Amino acid sequence: MGHLAQNLDRVSGLIESPTVVRHRGSHSRVMIITGAVATTIVGASVPVTGLLDSYPVLSGQAVRYAIGGAALLAWALITRQPVPRPRGRDLVALSLLAATGMLGFSACVLAAQRHAEPGFVAAVVGASPLVLALLGPLTAGRRPRARVVAGAVLVVAGVVTLSGGGSWGWAGLGLAALALVGEALFTLLAVGPVARIGALGVSTWACFLAAVEGAVVATVTEGAAAWRAPDATEALALVVLGVVVTAVAYICWYRCVSRVGADRAGVLVGLMPVSGLLASLALGAQSLSLLALAGALVVAVGCALGLG
């Protein structure tokens, strides 16, 4: 009888009730929406970022991430959520994430646009969904999923169509490729830490680490010139970028990654240029073309396929 009871317990653990399955499916959909919100916020923030064109890049990034980290820490205190301290390998991973996926990514994108048109840079960086679809499963010890890879291929094709490409030089290609690496590492390096210290912990500590790294590099390379006081418009842009585009978007993104996986979440990166297009249309900075509309539709189909 004891053996029979044990076997029945094993079977009952393997066969989930419809209620549990529906609950998990509903939670997964919520996390997908959360990830879509994150990428939409980042994509639509391009006009805000443009307000900082005359502000020192590295010190501006340092201030932005300091504001983001402070906002996340305040949220944790208000909601009484713990923010575990990263240790050992998590601290190393988050330090690399801050250097490559946050500071390095922004620096490479700006530098690449000096040697290539923005559409070309966007097209290269837009390949990150495919990179995540192929490499994301490896961080979890499994093989890439054909459906997710197929969806990522469609998303990349849609982004290339939407961005329109443009002229480029070899320096622009190399810098855009480095930006692509940084974009992928922003997610891949966080997979392990998110599982151990949570999305709030990863977002908070990554922001503070990026703020420190950016401040050090800005001071060493630019000296006192890096720390001029922002004007009213620049100050507002830094606050919006720090609170909304960093604090809110990051925690939404990492919660999505923790639930649906880096590969499936990666297809949502294709929504960034789509939301950027919508923001430009709303501001009257761009007119809707048939090619851009076709690219946005292909991105949507790719997301639907990759997310299942």
Beta strands, then each sheet from edge to edge (+ up, - down):
end
